[in-house]
Amino acid sequence: MKLYPDLKGEYTKRHKELWPEMRQMLKEHGAISYSIFFDPETDYLFGYLEIEDEEKWAQTAETEINRKWWDFMKNVMDTNPDNSPVTVDLEKVFEL
């Protein structure tokens, strides 16, 4: 994912104030651990997510609260036409 320039503070603020219903939806759909890291040189974000089940997690995109979150975040980051964040899946090349 990629932030628009100089919006790290706003992005961080919004996540510190994550809506309770969004937090609940993430847990209900199997999020065990979710971390987001920021690269200040490129404004790129890297999300690391541990989930219980791929199929269950895939359903998050269709929830009303997730769509509302995407709409809320569209002005701070690159998004697709449906306001979902533009993402790139990375290939795992090492794990210990």
C-alpha positions in Angstrom: 0.0 0.0 0.0 1.2 3.6 -0.5 0.3 6.7 1.4 0.0 10.1 -0.2 3.0 12.3 0.8 3.1 13.8 4.3 0.0 11.9 5.5 1.7 9.4 7.8 0.5 11.4 10.9 -3.1 11.3 9.7 -2.9 7.6 8.7 -1.5 6.7 12.2 -4.1 8.8 14.0 -6.9 7.1 12.2 -5.6 3.7 13.1 -5.1 4.7 16.7 -8.7 5.6 16.7 -9.8 2.4 14.9 -13.6 2.1 15.1 -14.7 -0.6 17.6 -16.9 -2.2 15.0 -14.0 -2.4 12.6 -11.8 -4.0 15.2 -14.6 -6.5 16.0 -15.1 -7.4 12.3 -11.4 -8.1 11.9 -11.4 -10.4 14.9 -14.7 -12.1 13.8 -13.1 -12.8 10.4 -10.0 -14.5 11.9 -7.4 -11.8 12.3 -5.0 -13.0 15.0 -2.3 -10.4 14.6 -2.2 -7.4 12.2 0.8 -5.0 12.0 1.4 -2.2 9.4 4.9 -0.8 8.9 5.8 2.5 7.1 8.8 3.3 4.9 9.5 7.1 5.2 11.7 7.1 2.1 8.9 5.8 -0.2 5.7 6.3 1.7 5.0 2.6 1.2 3.2 0.6 3.8 3.8 -3.1 4.5 1.0 -5.0 6.2 1.7 -8.2 8.1 -1.4 -10.2 8.9 -1.8 -13.6 10.7 -5.2 -15.1 10.1 -7.1 -18.3 11.0 -8.5 -19.1 7.6 -8.1 -17.6 4.0 -11.7 -18.1 3.0 -13.0 -16.5 6.1 -10.6 -13.6 5.8 -11.6 -13.0 2.1 -15.1 -12.2 3.2 -13.9 -9.0 5.0 -13.9 -7.1 1.7 -17.7 -7.6 1.4 -18.6 -6.3 4.9 -20.3 -2.9 5.2 -17.9 -1.7 7.9 -14.9 -2.5 5.7 -16.4 -0.6 2.8 -17.0 2.3 5.1 -13.3 2.2 6.3 -12.1 2.1 2.7 -14.2 5.2 1.9 -12.8 6.9 5.0 -9.2 6.1 4.1 -9.3 7.0 0.3 -8.0 10.5 0.8 -4.8 9.5 2.4 -3.6 6.6 0.2 -3.6 5.1 -3.3 -6.9 3.3 -3.9 -8.7 1.3 -6.5 -12.0 2.5 -8.1 -13.9 0.7 -5.3 -11.8 2.7 -2.7 -9.9 -0.5 -1.6 -6.2 0.2 -1.1 -3.9 -0.5 -4.0 -1.9 -3.5 -2.8 0.8 -5.8 -4.2 1.2 -9.3 -2.9 4.8 -10.1 -2.1 6.5 -13.4 -2.6 7.9 -15.0 0.5 11.6 -15.8 -0.1 12.7 -16.8 3.4 11.2 -17.9 6.7 13.0 -19.2 9.8 
